[in-house]
């Protein structure tokens, strides 16, 4: 089902960088932000989770990651709003049963759950168009073809704490930000939950883009 989703440039960029870092693997992460009515939301940040395997549910690591993400969101005055995913194959535009099982688990915590489907065939360098199809999942996730990305379903903005409302950003702002991040090779500094499991000292929950970029720079 379609939705009206506004994303921060940072959330959109981090979700795509996760895919650019692991271009031949299935990628999944969580989205945190604020609800805007029944089917709309503002996505403030993306939390990268998995790339090593095609994650499904039930799985203990899904529960651990959800607990971590919800706690991190709460400390920022935010909440879990959904998840993002990208398939392994370039031409695969379906939500398979493994991904659907994780969507169903997220839906237990947030109803309806926002889903960002990232189209691998749009992940060029530099990017030239929107890469995400945004929709909400109220019941069983469809195992079907996903519609092409639409600016009507996903736009960009910032949350104005003074006016307690969204300030719109140009439609191309997210695409431009991804291009700039790729030029700086920022994707190689991004940490996900799988990385955290191997190196617990790495913080995958809170990693602003400038910090990710700095992490990837050679030390002098």
C-alpha positions in Angstrom: 0.0 0.0 0.0 1.3 3.4 -0.9 2.4 6.0 1.7 3.5 9.6 2.1 7.0 9.4 3.5 9.4 12.2 4.1 13.0 11.3 4.7 16.0 13.1 6.0 18.9 13.2 3.5 21.0 11.4 6.0 18.7 8.4 6.4 18.3 8.0 2.7 22.0 8.3 2.1 23.0 5.8 4.8 20.5 3.2 3.5 21.9 3.5 0.0 25.5 3.5 1.2 24.8 0.2 2.9 23.9 -1.2 -0.5 26.8 0.3 -2.3 29.2 -1.2 0.3 27.8 -4.7 -0.3 26.6 -4.6 -3.9 26.4 -8.4 -4.4 24.7 -9.3 -1.1 21.2 -8.9 0.3 21.0 -5.9 2.6 18.6 -5.0 5.4 18.3 -2.2 8.0 15.8 -0.4 10.2 14.3 3.0 9.9 13.6 5.3 12.9 11.7 8.6 13.0 8.3 10.1 13.7 4.8 9.1 12.7 2.8 11.7 10.7 -0.8 10.5 10.8 -1.9 6.9 10.1 0.2 6.2 7.0 2.7 9.0 6.8 6.0 9.4 8.6 9.3 11.2 8.8 12.4 9.0 8.6 15.1 10.6 10.7 17.8 7.9 10.5 18.6 4.5 9.1 20.3 1.8 11.1 22.2 -0.7 9.0 21.8 -4.3 10.1 22.6 -7.2 7.8 24.6 -8.1 4.7 26.3 -11.4 5.4 23.2 -13.6 4.8 19.6 -13.4 3.7 18.0 -12.7 7.1 14.7 -14.3 8.0 12.5 -14.6 11.1 12.4 -16.2 13.6 16.1 -15.5 14.2 17.7 -14.4 17.6 19.8 -11.7 15.9 16.7 -10.0 14.5 15.3 -9.7 18.1 18.7 -8.4 19.4 18.9 -5.8 16.6 15.3 -4.6 17.1 15.9 -4.2 20.9 19.0 -2.2 20.2 17.4 0.0 17.6 14.3 0.7 19.6 16.4 1.7 22.7 18.6 4.0 20.6 15.5 5.6 19.0 13.8 6.2 22.3 16.9 8.0 23.7 16.6 10.4 20.7 12.9 11.0 21.2 12.2 8.9 18.1 10.6 5.5 17.4 10.9 2.6 15.1 8.9 3.2 11.9 10.0 0.4 9.5 12.8 -1.2 7.6 14.7 -1.0 4.3 15.9 -3.9 2.1 17.7 -4.6 -1.1 17.9 -8.0 -2.9 21.0 -9.8 -3.9 20.3 -9.9 -7.7 20.3 -6.8 -9.8 17.0 -7.5 -11.5 15.1 -8.9 -8.5 12.2 -6.5 -7.7 10.3 -8.9 -5.5 9.9 -9.2 -1.7 10.8 -12.8 -1.0 9.5 -15.0 1.8 12.7 -14.3 4.0 12.3 -10.6 3.8 8.5 -10.9 4.3 9.0 -12.8 7.5 11.2 -9.9 8.9 8.7 -7.3 7.8 6.0 -9.3 9.6 8.1 -9.2 12.8 8.7 -5.4 12.5 4.9 -5.0 12.1 4.4 -6.5 15.5 6.2 -3.4 16.9 4.9 -0.8 14.5 1.6 -0.8 12.7 1.6 -0.2 9.8 5.3 -0.7 9.1 7.1 1.4 6.5 9.1 -0.5 3.9 11.8 0.9 1.7 12.6 -1.3 -1.2 15.9 -0.3 -2.8 16.2 -0.9 -6.5 19.7 -2.3 -7.3 19.5 -1.2 -10.9 19.4 2.4 -9.8 22.6 2.2 -7.8 24.9 3.8 -10.3 27.8 6.0 -9.4 27.0 8.8 -9.4 23.2 8.1 -9.0 20.9 9.8 -11.4 17.4 9.0 -10.0 15.5 8.0 -6.9 16.3 4.5 -5.7 13.6 3.7 -3.1 10.0 2.6 -3.4 8.3 3.4 -0.1 5.1 1.7 1.0 3.4 0.6 4.2 2.7 -3.0 5.2 -0.5 -3.5 7.2 -1.0 -7.2 6.8 1.0 -9.9 5.1 3.8 -8.5 3.0 3.3 -9.2 -0.7 5.7 -11.5 -2.5 5.3 -9.7 -5.8 6.9 -7.2 -8.1 7.5 -3.8 -6.5 6.5 -0.6 -8.2 9.2 1.8 -9.5 10.4 4.6 -7.2 8.0 7.6 -6.9 8.7 11.1 -5.7 5.0 11.2 -4.6 5.7 8.5 -2.1 9.1 9.6 -0.9 10.3 13.2 -0.6 13.0 14.9 1.5 12.9 17.3 4.4 14.2 18.3 7.8 12.4 18.3 11.2 12.2 21.9 12.5 12.2 21.6 16.3 11.1 25.3 16.7 8.0 25.0 14.6 7.5 21.2 15.3 6.9 20.6 11.6 8.7 19.5 8.5 10.6 21.8 6.2 10.8 20.5 2.6 14.0 20.0 0.7 14.5 20.0 -3.0 13.6 16.6 -4.7 17.2 16.1 -5.9 18.8 16.7 -2.4 19.0 13.0 -1.5 20.4 12.0 -4.9 23.0 14.7 -4.7 24.0 13.7 -1.2 24.5 10.1 -2.2 26.7 11.1 -5.1 28.9 13.3 -2.8 29.2 10.5 -0.3 30.2 8.0 -2.9 32.8 10.4 -4.3 34.4 10.5 -0.8 34.1 6.7 -0.6 32.0 7.1 2.5 30.3 3.7 2.1 33.5 1.9 3.2 33.3 3.5 6.6 29.7 2.5 7.3 29.2 -0.1 10.0 26.2 -2.5 10.3 25.1 -5.0 12.9 27.0 -7.8 11.2 30.2 -5.7 11.5 29.3 -5.0 15.2 29.0 -8.7 15.9 32.6 -9.3 14.7 33.9 -6.1 16.3 31.8 -5.1 19.3 33.6 -1.8 19.7 32.0 -0.5 16.5 28.9 1.6 17.0 26.3 0.8 14.3 23.4 2.5 16.0 24.6 6.1 16.0 26.9 7.1 13.2 26.4 10.5 11.6 27.5 10.8 8.0 30.5 13.2 8.9 31.7 10.6 11.4 31.4 7.8 8.8 33.3 9.8 6.3 36.0 10.6 8.9 36.3 6.9 9.9 37.1 6.0 6.3 39.9 8.5 5.9 43.5 7.3 6.2 45.2 8.2 9.5 48.1 10.6 9.3 
